[in-house]
Amino acid sequence: MEKWIWKLIGLVIPVVTPALRDMLRELLNKLEESAKKTPNPYDDILVEMLKAVTLSK
């Protein structure tokens, strides 16, 4: 994926409303629970990457 999209995501996430950020956090937590139930370790890696990109700020 293009580098600019990651920069854009990094700029947008901190300025979205707290309510939306909370919903995103809840969604990613549910996704993390589901990923842990699968035998595929890449599911866990994907969720960790998504959390790092979207919730790091």
Buried (B, 14 or more C-beta within 10 A) or exposed (E): EEEEEEEEEEEEBEEEEEEEBEEBEEEBEEBBEEBEEEEEEEBEEBBEEBBEEBEEE
